[in-house]
């Protein structure tokens, strides 16, 4: 654990920096109308999570998972971890649970965001 935490922290800093740069580039290229950067990081992060989970497992590189998967992709987008969890449940044959996880996560996250906004607006 003592060596894992610095890996996660370093990866998180790199991922968050890449997300910021993606946001800047997308804003310059497309303007503020549609959240292009969010779509890009979510899709790219999910793709990279798929690549890494197979490549690291097949090549014996799981020691890099805290740096690359938890840290870098976690800092870049948490959607990649969500995608991996959903597909893992599906691949285990837990299709109903995977569907419930996806629907529940999206609905509850949207509801929590709306609740947080409403509570904060009420306080401010």
C-alpha positions as a Markdown table, in Angstrom:
| # | Residue | x | y | z |
|---|---|---|---|---|
| 1 | Unk | 0.0 | 0.0 | 0.0 |
| 2 | Unk | 2.8 | 2.4 | 0.8 |
| 3 | Unk | 4.1 | 2.1 | -2.8 |
| 4 | Unk | 0.6 | 2.0 | -4.4 |
| 5 | Unk | -0.6 | 5.3 | -3.1 |
| 6 | Unk | 2.1 | 7.4 | -4.8 |
| 7 | Unk | 1.4 | 5.6 | -8.1 |
| 8 | Unk | -2.3 | 6.4 | -7.8 |
| 9 | Unk | -1.6 | 10.0 | -6.9 |
| 10 | Unk | 0.9 | 10.4 | -9.8 |
| 11 | Unk | -1.5 | 8.8 | -12.3 |
| 12 | Unk | -4.4 | 10.9 | -11.0 |
| 13 | Unk | -2.4 | 14.1 | -11.5 |
| 14 | Unk | -1.5 | 13.1 | -15.0 |
| 15 | Unk | -5.1 | 12.1 | -15.8 |
| 16 | Unk | -6.6 | 15.3 | -14.4 |
| 17 | Unk | -4.1 | 17.3 | -16.4 |
| 18 | Unk | -5.0 | 15.5 | -19.6 |
| 19 | Unk | -8.7 | 16.0 | -18.9 |
| 20 | Unk | -8.1 | 19.8 | -18.4 |
| 21 | Unk | -6.1 | 19.9 | -21.7 |
| 22 | Unk | -8.9 | 18.0 | -23.5 |
| 23 | Unk | -11.5 | 20.5 | -22.1 |
| 24 | Unk | -9.4 | 23.5 | -23.3 |
| 25 | Unk | -8.9 | 22.0 | -26.8 |
| 26 | Unk | -12.5 | 21.0 | -27.2 |
| 27 | Unk | -13.7 | 24.5 | -26.1 |
| 28 | Unk | -11.4 | 26.1 | -28.6 |
| 29 | Unk | -12.4 | 23.8 | -31.4 |
| 30 | Unk | -16.2 | 23.5 | -30.7 |
| 31 | Unk | -17.2 | 26.3 | -28.4 |
| 32 | Unk | -19.4 | 26.0 | -25.3 |
| 33 | Unk | -22.6 | 24.7 | -26.9 |
| 34 | Unk | -22.3 | 20.9 | -26.3 |
| 35 | Unk | -20.1 | 19.1 | -23.8 |
| 36 | Unk | -17.8 | 17.6 | -26.5 |
| 37 | Unk | -14.9 | 17.2 | -24.0 |
| 38 | Unk | -16.9 | 15.2 | -21.6 |
| 39 | Unk | -18.0 | 12.8 | -24.4 |
| 40 | Unk | -14.4 | 12.6 | -25.6 |
| 41 | Unk | -12.9 | 11.8 | -22.2 |
| 42 | Unk | -15.7 | 9.3 | -21.3 |
| 43 | Unk | -15.5 | 7.4 | -24.6 |
| 44 | Unk | -11.7 | 7.6 | -24.9 |
| 45 | Unk | -11.3 | 6.7 | -21.2 |
| 46 | Unk | -13.6 | 3.7 | -21.6 |
| 47 | Unk | -11.7 | 2.5 | -24.6 |
| 48 | Unk | -8.3 | 2.9 | -22.9 |
| 49 | Unk | -9.7 | 1.0 | -19.8 |
| 50 | Unk | -10.7 | -1.8 | -22.1 |
| 51 | Unk | -7.2 | -1.9 | -23.7 |
| 52 | Unk | -5.4 | -1.7 | -20.4 |
| 53 | Unk | -7.5 | -4.3 | -18.5 |
| 54 | Unk | -6.7 | -6.9 | -21.2 |
| 55 | Unk | -3.1 | -5.8 | -22.0 |
| 56 | Unk | -2.0 | -5.6 | -18.4 |
| 57 | Unk | -3.6 | -8.9 | -17.5 |
| 58 | Unk | -2.2 | -10.7 | -20.5 |
| 59 | Unk | 1.3 | -9.3 | -20.3 |
| 60 | Unk | 1.7 | -9.6 | -16.5 |
| 61 | Unk | 1.6 | -5.9 | -16.0 |
| 62 | Unk | -1.0 | -5.6 | -13.3 |
| 63 | Unk | 1.5 | -3.9 | -11.1 |
| 64 | Unk | 0.9 | -0.8 | -13.3 |
| 65 | Unk | -2.9 | -0.9 | -12.8 |
| 66 | Unk | -2.8 | 1.5 | -9.8 |
| 67 | Unk | -0.9 | 4.1 | -11.8 |
| 68 | Unk | -2.7 | 3.6 | -15.2 |
| 69 | Unk | -6.2 | 2.4 | -14.4 |
| 70 | Unk | -7.0 | 3.8 | -11.0 |
| 71 | Unk | -4.9 | 6.9 | -11.1 |
| 72 | Unk | -4.5 | 8.1 | -14.7 |
| 73 | Unk | -7.9 | 6.9 | -16.1 |
| 74 | Unk | -9.6 | 7.7 | -12.8 |
| 75 | Unk | -8.3 | 11.2 | -13.0 |
| 76 | Unk | -9.1 | 11.5 | -16.7 |
| 77 | Unk | -12.6 | 10.0 | -16.3 |
| 78 | Unk | -14.4 | 7.9 | -13.7 |
| 79 | Unk | -16.8 | 6.8 | -16.5 |
| 80 | Unk | -14.1 | 4.3 | -17.6 |
| 81 | Unk | -14.3 | 2.5 | -14.2 |
| 82 | Unk | -18.1 | 2.5 | -14.4 |
| 83 | Unk | -17.9 | 1.0 | -17.9 |
| 84 | Unk | -15.5 | -1.7 | -16.8 |
| 85 | Unk | -17.7 | -2.6 | -13.8 |
| 86 | Unk | -20.8 | -2.8 | -16.0 |
| 87 | Unk | -19.1 | -5.0 | -18.6 |
| 88 | Unk | -17.5 | -7.2 | -15.9 |
| 89 | Unk | -21.0 | -7.9 | -14.4 |
| 90 | Unk | -22.3 | -8.7 | -17.9 |
| 91 | Unk | -19.4 | -11.0 | -18.8 |
| 92 | Unk | -20.0 | -12.9 | -15.5 |
| 93 | Unk | -23.5 | -13.6 | -16.8 |
| 94 | Unk | -25.1 | -11.2 | -14.3 |
| 95 | Unk | -27.0 | -9.4 | -17.1 |
| 96 | Unk | -29.9 | -8.2 | -15.0 |
| 97 | Unk | -27.5 | -6.9 | -12.3 |
| 98 | Unk | -25.4 | -5.2 | -15.0 |
| 99 | Unk | -28.5 | -3.5 | -16.4 |
| 100 | Unk | -29.7 | -2.5 | -13.0 |
| 101 | Unk | -26.2 | -1.2 | -12.2 |
| 102 | Unk | -26.2 | 1.0 | -15.4 |
| 103 | Unk | -29.7 | 2.3 | -15.0 |
| 104 | Unk | -29.4 | 2.8 | -11.2 |
| 105 | Unk | -26.0 | 4.5 | -11.5 |
| 106 | Unk | -27.2 | 6.9 | -14.2 |
| 107 | Unk | -30.6 | 7.7 | -12.6 |
| 108 | Unk | -29.2 | 8.0 | -9.1 |
| 109 | Unk | -26.3 | 10.1 | -10.2 |
| 110 | Unk | -28.5 | 12.5 | -12.1 |
| 111 | Unk | -30.9 | 12.7 | -9.2 |
| 112 | Unk | -28.0 | 13.3 | -6.8 |
| 113 | Unk | -26.7 | 16.1 | -9.0 |
| 114 | Unk | -30.2 | 17.8 | -9.1 |
| 115 | Unk | -30.6 | 17.4 | -5.4 |
| 116 | Unk | -27.1 | 18.9 | -4.7 |
| 117 | Unk | -27.9 | 21.8 | -7.0 |
| 118 | Unk | -31.3 | 22.4 | -5.4 |
| 119 | Unk | -29.9 | 22.2 | -1.8 |
| 120 | Unk | -27.0 | 24.5 | -2.6 |
| 121 | Unk | -29.3 | 27.0 | -4.4 |
| 122 | Unk | -31.5 | 27.0 | -1.4 |
| 123 | Unk | -28.6 | 27.7 | 0.9 |
| 124 | Unk | -27.0 | 30.4 | -1.2 |
